[in-house]
Amino acid sequence: MDESNALENLVRIGTVTAVNKDKRIAHVKFDDKDGLISDWLAVLDCHPHIHDYDDKEQRTEDAGPDGEGIEKFKKHHHPLVVKPWLPNVGDKVITLFLPVGNGHGFVLGAYQPWQ
């Protein structure tokens, strides 16, 4: 493989065809390579977090829209589960391959067609 061909193949855009959630790996199909499907690619570790976009404190109203008091809100609960990102089958993703010719690569992240 010559240098220019290797460089052209480092970064690719494709569509996820399979995901192994336990191992955090995915297969990606590349339409520009005649539908070639990658070997398993590692999905980069995106640490789960909730970003603080708004510095305003959240508050619970003492009275609801129908005049209920605070008693109605005492049992009000929203469980929150935050997980690291993984692509879904059908997602468009950007991949990065190592320039060593063995097919090892990574899923960097997803993108929307309008981006």
N, C-alpha and C positions, 0 to 999 in steps of 0.2 A: 504494500500500500504506500503510495507516494505521500509526501508531506501535505500537499494541497488537499488531497482526498481525505486524509486523516483529520485535518482542521475543519473541513466541511461537515464531518460526521460527529464532532464533539458535542455540539448542542443541537438537539432535535425537538420537534414538537410532534406529539402523537396522542393517541386515544387509549385510555386504560381498558384492557380486556379482562383482567383478573386481578384480584387482590387477596393476599394472605394477611389477615389482620394480626394474627399472633406473631408472625415473623416480620411484619412491617415491610413487605415486599410487593411488587406489582409487575404484571406483564403489560407492555405498551405496544400498540400497533402503529406503524409508521406508513401512512398512505403514500408519502413521497418516495418510499422504498418498496413499491409494489406490494404493500400490505404486510411487509416483514413484521413479525412479532418478536419482541425482545426476549431474552432470557429474563429471569427474575431480577428486577432492579430494586435496590434499597431505597426506601422512602426516607428522606431526610427527617430527622427528629425535630419536630416543632413542639417546644415545651408548652403545655397548656397553661393558659392564664386568661384572666378577664381584665382587659385594659380599662383604666379609669379615664373615660373620655369626658366625664362631666364631674366637676368638683362640687356640685350642689348635693347636699345630703338628701337621701330619700326619706320620706316621712309617710306615716299612716294617718289618714284623716280620722278625727274623732267622730265624725258623722258621715254615713254613706249617702248616696244620692237619694235613697228612699227614707232618710231620717233615722237609719239604724245607728245605734251607739257603738262604742268601742268593743263591746262584747262580740259583735259579729266578726271583728277582725282578729280576735284572739286565736281562733282556730285556723286562720288563714295561713297557709304554708306553701311555698314553692320549693321543691327539692331541686338542687342544682348539681348537675353532673358535667364536669369539664374533662374532655379527652383530647389527646393530641390529634392533629389533623391527619387523615388518611384519604386518599382519593377514592372515589366511587367508580365502578365500571361505567364507562361512557364519558368520564371527565376528560377534557383536553388538558394535557400536562406538558411541562417543559422538562426535558431530560438532559443530563450531562454525562458524557462517557469519558473514561480514562483513555489517553492517547496511546495505549499499549497494544491495541488490536485484539484483545481477548473478550471484548463485549461487556466488561464490567462497567456499570454506570449507576446513576442515581436519578430518582424522581425529585426535582427541585421544588415543584409546586404546581398548582392548577392555574389556569387562566380562563377568562371568559372571552368568547369570540369578539366582543366589541372592544376589548382592551387593545 
